[in-house]
């Protein structure tokens, strides 16, 4: 094995041992340990900021962009927010041990499906050091061991955050290997994590969650031999039906596109029913608010024309493509061809149109008369999220504690044999 | 693309179109179509038996083993059982449309998680032609399009069964592409199914379910680029605690090992607590019943000794390995090292020991005072199963209709913006 493979094999094997301990920790033990980790983060603020200053100096020297430097930068407020986030996770309802359903068979055998942790979760992320704390807290609260692989530009910050977290966990009896940080910036370590399916005799990683830009997610999805929860694109649509209230439509369109343009829940394409009385009013509102608009056939001759690629583009910027469609059927067809199964919304007063849209649009999140910017675990009441998934298995949409668990069947007999 | 890749791309693209129709079919439309498919199977009995005779002749000429010939063989009774199975699936509760949970956010947004079909399911199986009908019925009842790839030795039987099924479905308005049979025996078609992740621009297969021997499952797990639900091994344990009732222990051990030895739920290793009064009584019962027993240290000197490989072997035969262990801790440790996360049972009157075993043994199914041979969707009250899964994500243990669905988030607003 390469050095990276040997390193990851050691980490995964330790993680599996820790996972066995974590799986049976009572809720209050996990919560107490996470509150101690939050306290340790607050106490370690000077060390964390010093480490971050080292990372910032290297990153500045390396010529990283302003946006990347901003993601990397920590200050007292950001460290406090990180600690608050960890403490908040400690207050969430623990899904582990919940009985999903129970049945008594005619032979008297009682069968329950009981929520249990997944086991070992790998998190692969980029420059934001707060993911070290956020992701570790969520994974541990759901009873999983976690292996964290952050961006090389944040290695010193991540080490300091990780050391503080672990000191808090260990002080409350949680194994140190519950949250391990990959100690190298060797990119081969990522490859070793993505193929850690146990076939080399080491512990397996049960699930990988990538947190970062499209390049990272695409690499993870292409190379992974273990399951991945992620979304690659958020090509989200708002469809304004002919029956929509124009004022509500305008408010939702503006919010969906412009509240924050860089988030995965932002609208990229506006679909307007040909029966909607005044499509240009919606477009004018976007333009007036500073959005570049690229229009399809039948709309303004003075605005830029959308080309084919626009319908498949996630701008993550103040740009929107706009198409006229033939009612809800046209909207459903457009989304089936161009959507990314993330979040799509309809604005309508016609309940039949809305019901069809909600049933037939095949996305993780479908909304009626609400902005796509609600695509967020916090907004969904989940407390925090490890990410948003657009795959079809296990968990869809915002993934929080429950998505980091699975179940087992537990049967209670009195000597039943099948005979 | 190769011929096989082009063929599968055509099938998957058709399947996705059919899946959009299936996803919104009401329960009674699916049930009616499956009952019509069952009737069509009964009516096609002569054609199915004629096709099967062709397969049997080729298989006999090719020198297939008696066991393989038996799996391939159809007769009037087996065709009737196949039709009854399809009709039974039509009577199962439809999971699609069920509301998993619902929450109203402080801003008034109502969020539901609603069960929806997965989409397109690929089934890869070997010689049993009844899988063509069973698997198609389950997939379609859960609202999925299915692509069936059976064993080359059963191709004529599968074609006849598939033709009958589709005639019944189509007569009730279900698209013909809801259940497609791969029309070639080219092995490259399997590879094309396993990599049908949509990256070639064709429709994706969302989930592959292999049905067959370990060689097939291993190939599917190794080559698949799309999610797989399966189990490779069923290295199942019965642990007899010192507190066990001896008569119950003997009955469960005999049933777990010998009721049927070739099923994935059969016991392969018996673990006996050193505190159990008379371990040899259990071993003698097995030997008397015709089971070969291979023992670990501390047990009979006259019986064959188990070697290291025995603890990791799925015999699927009248052979059992037997080890003495130090209480429930010893049993949990042995299973952690050698188990395959399938089905493990404890026989005990000591509730504390049983509770620990059920919590700490990391298997899809854990049982207290019941035989491992209950590992079966029918026995679990699921009506029928597509298979048993030992992975950790999406579905574990017997997978039936619910396991062939996923969910979407459906939000009902009144104009909410996040702004």
HADDOCK unambig.tbl for C-alpha pairs under 7 A between the chains (distance, minus, plus):
assign (segid A and resid 24 and name CA) (segid B and resid 359 and name CA) 6.98 0.50 0.50
assign (segid A and resid 118 and name CA) (segid B and resid 392 and name CA) 6.22 0.50 0.50
assign (segid A and resid 248 and name CA) (segid B and resid 415 and name CA) 5.68 0.50 0.50
assign (segid A and resid 252 and name CA) (segid B and resid 415 and name CA) 6.82 0.50 0.50
assign (segid A and resid 252 and name CA) (segid B and resid 417 and name CA) 5.86 0.50 0.50
assign (segid A and resid 255 and name CA) (segid B and resid 417 and name CA) 6.03 0.50 0.50
assign (segid A and resid 255 and name CA) (segid B and resid 418 and name CA) 6.79 0.50 0.50
assign (segid A and resid 255 and name CA) (segid B and resid 419 and name CA) 5.88 0.50 0.50
assign (segid A and resid 259 and name CA) (segid B and resid 419 and name CA) 5.61 0.50 0.50
assign (segid A and resid 358 and name CA) (segid B and resid 410 and name CA) 6.78 0.50 0.50
assign (segid A and resid 359 and name CA) (segid B and resid 24 and name CA) 6.99 0.50 0.50
assign (segid A and resid 363 and name CA) (segid B and resid 408 and name CA) 6.89 0.50 0.50
assign (segid A and resid 364 and name CA) (segid B and resid 408 and name CA) 4.92 0.50 0.50
assign (segid A and resid 364 and name CA) (segid B and resid 409 and name CA) 6.00 0.50 0.50
assign (segid A and resid 365 and name CA) (segid B and resid 408 and name CA) 5.93 0.50 0.50
assign (segid A and resid 365 and name CA) (segid B and resid 409 and name CA) 4.62 0.50 0.50
assign (segid A and resid 365 and name CA) (segid B and resid 410 and name CA) 5.99 0.50 0.50
assign (segid A and resid 366 and name CA) (segid B and resid 409 and name CA) 6.26 0.50 0.50
assign (segid A and resid 366 and name CA) (segid B and resid 410 and name CA) 5.06 0.50 0.50
assign (segid A and resid 366 and name CA) (segid B and resid 411 and name CA) 6.22 0.50 0.50
assign (segid A and resid 367 and name CA) (segid B and resid 410 and name CA) 5.84 0.50 0.50
assign (segid A and resid 367 and name CA) (segid B and resid 411 and name CA) 4.48 0.50 0.50
assign (segid A and resid 367 and name CA) (segid B and resid 412 and name CA) 6.05 0.50 0.50
assign (segid A and resid 368 and name CA) (segid B and resid 411 and name CA) 6.07 0.50 0.50
assign (segid A and resid 368 and name CA) (segid B and resid 412 and name CA) 5.02 0.50 0.50
assign (segid A and resid 368 and name CA) (segid B and resid 413 and name CA) 5.63 0.50 0.50
assign (segid A and resid 369 and name CA) (segid B and resid 412 and name CA) 6.72 0.50 0.50
assign (segid A and resid 369 and name CA) (segid B and resid 413 and name CA) 4.79 0.50 0.50
assign (segid A and resid 369 and name CA) (segid B and resid 414 and name CA) 5.44 0.50 0.50
assign (segid A and resid 369 and name CA) (segid B and resid 415 and name CA) 4.81 0.50 0.50
assign (segid A and resid 369 and name CA) (segid B and resid 416 and name CA) 6.84 0.50 0.50
assign (segid A and resid 370 and name CA) (segid B and resid 413 and name CA) 5.10 0.50 0.50
assign (segid A and resid 370 and name CA) (segid B and resid 414 and name CA) 6.76 0.50 0.50
assign (segid A and resid 370 and name CA) (segid B and resid 415 and name CA) 5.15 0.50 0.50
assign (segid A and resid 370 and name CA) (segid B and resid 416 and name CA) 4.74 0.50 0.50
assign (segid A and resid 370 and name CA) (segid B and resid 417 and name CA) 6.06 0.50 0.50
assign (segid A and resid 371 and name CA) (segid B and resid 416 and name CA) 6.38 0.50 0.50
assign (segid A and resid 371 and name CA) (segid B and resid 417 and name CA) 5.15 0.50 0.50
assign (segid A and resid 371 and name CA) (segid B and resid 418 and name CA) 6.83 0.50 0.50
assign (segid A and resid 373 and name CA) (segid B and resid 418 and name CA) 6.34 0.50 0.50
assign (segid A and resid 374 and name CA) (segid B and resid 418 and name CA) 6.38 0.50 0.50
assign (segid A and resid 392 and name CA) (segid B and resid 118 and name CA) 6.23 0.50 0.50
assign (segid A and resid 392 and name CA) (segid B and resid 406 and name CA) 6.44 0.50 0.50
assign (segid A and resid 393 and name CA) (segid B and resid 394 and name CA) 5.73 0.50 0.50
assign (segid A and resid 393 and name CA) (segid B and resid 406 and name CA) 6.22 0.50 0.50
assign (segid A and resid 394 and name CA) (segid B and resid 393 and name CA) 5.73 0.50 0.50
assign (segid A and resid 394 and name CA) (segid B and resid 394 and name CA) 3.75 0.50 0.50
assign (segid A and resid 396 and name CA) (segid B and resid 407 and name CA) 6.89 0.50 0.50
assign (segid A and resid 396 and name CA) (segid B and resid 408 and name CA) 6.60 0.50 0.50
assign (segid A and resid 406 and name CA) (segid B and resid 392 and name CA) 6.43 0.50 0.50
assign (segid A and resid 406 and name CA) (segid B and resid 393 and name CA) 6.22 0.50 0.50
assign (segid A and resid 407 and name CA) (segid B and resid 396 and name CA) 6.88 0.50 0.50
assign (segid A and resid 408 and name CA) (segid B and resid 363 and name CA) 6.88 0.50 0.50
assign (segid A and resid 408 and name CA) (segid B and resid 364 and name CA) 4.93 0.50 0.50
assign (segid A and resid 408 and name CA) (segid B and resid 365 and name CA) 5.95 0.50 0.50
assign (segid A and resid 408 and name CA) (segid B and resid 396 and name CA) 6.60 0.50 0.50
assign (segid A and resid 409 and name CA) (segid B and resid 364 and name CA) 6.00 0.50 0.50
assign (segid A and resid 409 and name CA) (segid B and resid 365 and name CA) 4.63 0.50 0.50
assign (segid A and resid 409 and name CA) (segid B and resid 366 and name CA) 6.26 0.50 0.50
assign (segid A and resid 410 and name CA) (segid B and resid 358 and name CA) 6.78 0.50 0.50
assign (segid A and resid 410 and name CA) (segid B and resid 365 and name CA) 6.01 0.50 0.50
assign (segid A and resid 410 and name CA) (segid B and resid 366 and name CA) 5.06 0.50 0.50
assign (segid A and resid 410 and name CA) (segid B and resid 367 and name CA) 5.84 0.50 0.50
assign (segid A and resid 411 and name CA) (segid B and resid 366 and name CA) 6.21 0.50 0.50
assign (segid A and resid 411 and name CA) (segid B and resid 367 and name CA) 4.47 0.50 0.50
assign (segid A and resid 411 and name CA) (segid B and resid 368 and name CA) 6.09 0.50 0.50
assign (segid A and resid 412 and name CA) (segid B and resid 367 and name CA) 6.06 0.50 0.50
assign (segid A and resid 412 and name CA) (segid B and resid 368 and name CA) 5.05 0.50 0.50
assign (segid A and resid 412 and name CA) (segid B and resid 369 and name CA) 6.72 0.50 0.50
assign (segid A and resid 413 and name CA) (segid B and resid 368 and name CA) 5.62 0.50 0.50
assign (segid A and resid 413 and name CA) (segid B and resid 369 and name CA) 4.77 0.50 0.50
assign (segid A and resid 413 and name CA) (segid B and resid 370 and name CA) 5.08 0.50 0.50
assign (segid A and resid 414 and name CA) (segid B and resid 369 and name CA) 5.44 0.50 0.50
assign (segid A and resid 414 and name CA) (segid B and resid 370 and name CA) 6.76 0.50 0.50
assign (segid A and resid 415 and name CA) (segid B and resid 248 and name CA) 5.70 0.50 0.50
assign (segid A and resid 415 and name CA) (segid B and resid 252 and name CA) 6.83 0.50 0.50
assign (segid A and resid 415 and name CA) (segid B and resid 369 and name CA) 4.81 0.50 0.50
assign (segid A and resid 415 and name CA) (segid B and resid 370 and name CA) 5.15 0.50 0.50
assign (segid A and resid 416 and name CA) (segid B and resid 369 and name CA) 6.84 0.50 0.50
assign (segid A and resid 416 and name CA) (segid B and resid 370 and name CA) 4.75 0.50 0.50
assign (segid A and resid 416 and name CA) (segid B and resid 371 and name CA) 6.40 0.50 0.50
assign (segid A and resid 417 and name CA) (segid B and resid 252 and name CA) 5.85 0.50 0.50
assign (segid A and resid 417 and name CA) (segid B and resid 255 and name CA) 6.03 0.50 0.50
assign (segid A and resid 417 and name CA) (segid B and resid 370 and name CA) 6.04 0.50 0.50
assign (segid A and resid 417 and name CA) (segid B and resid 371 and name CA) 5.15 0.50 0.50
assign (segid A and resid 418 and name CA) (segid B and resid 255 and name CA) 6.79 0.50 0.50
assign (segid A and resid 418 and name CA) (segid B and resid 371 and name CA) 6.83 0.50 0.50
assign (segid A and resid 418 and name CA) (segid B and resid 373 and name CA) 6.36 0.50 0.50
assign (segid A and resid 418 and name CA) (segid B and resid 374 and name CA) 6.38 0.50 0.50
assign (segid A and resid 419 and name CA) (segid B and resid 255 and name CA) 6.11 0.50 0.50
assign (segid A and resid 419 and name CA) (segid B and resid 259 and name CA) 6.07 0.50 0.50
